[in-house]
Amino acid sequence: MKILKLLFLLLIIISCSSSRDIKLSECLEKKEAELLYEGKNVFEETLIEFYAKESLEDCYMSYFKDLTLATDNLFLLESKSKGIDFIKKLKSLNKIKTFWKKTEVYEDEEQYFPKKGKYLSCLIKLAKTERFKEFLTMLNKDVSVYVPTLAGSLYGERGRETLRKENEVLRIYIAFHFYYASILNNELKEVKKTI
C-alpha cells in the first residue's frame, strides 16, 4: 500500500511539473527551467520517502517543523543521496552560480544565498501573491533571511494556505534555498574543517 501511495504521489508531481515548464521557460533558459523542476521533484521525492506522510503538504509541514526546531532529521534528510546527486549534477553542468552566490558571512566563513538577478526576477514574475512577491523582491536586493524563521512562518495552517496559493514557485524556492543551499553550506563547512 505504501508503494502504491508513493507511486501515486510521484505521478502527481511529475504530471504537475511538466504542464508548468512553459511558465519558467518564459523568463529563464529552457535548461535552467528544467533544472528547477527537476530539483523540486527530487526534493519532493526525498520528502515523501523520508517523512512517509499521507500527503505532500504534510511532508512539507514536517520539514518546516524540523527546520524551525533544527532537529537531527535535517542532517538525515540532507544526507539522502538523491539530493547530493542533484547537487553533483548542477556542479557538473556549472549551474551552481546560476541559482546561488557564495557570500562571506563572517570572517573566514562563506555561505550560499539565492542569486539575485534573472533567476529571482523570474520567480517574482511568477509569484501569485503580493506578500511572496515582496519577499522575493527583498531577496533580489541582497536582504538575507534566516531560514528557521521563515520556515516557522510557513508551519501551520497559514503555511499550508501559502503553499497552496504559491504552489510551484514557493516549492522551487524551498527546494533550492532551504534544502539544496543547506547541503552546499554543509559542504563548505566540511571543506573548511579539512583546511
PyMOL commands that set and color helices and strands:
alter all, ss='L'
color gray80, all
select helices_A, chain A and resi 2-27+30-51+56-69+73-78+81-92+96-99+118-126+130-140+147-154+157-166+168-194
alter helices_A, ss='H'
color red, helices_A
select strands_A, chain A and resi 100-106+109-114
alter strands_A, ss='S'
color yellow, strands_A
deselect
rebuild
show_as cartoon
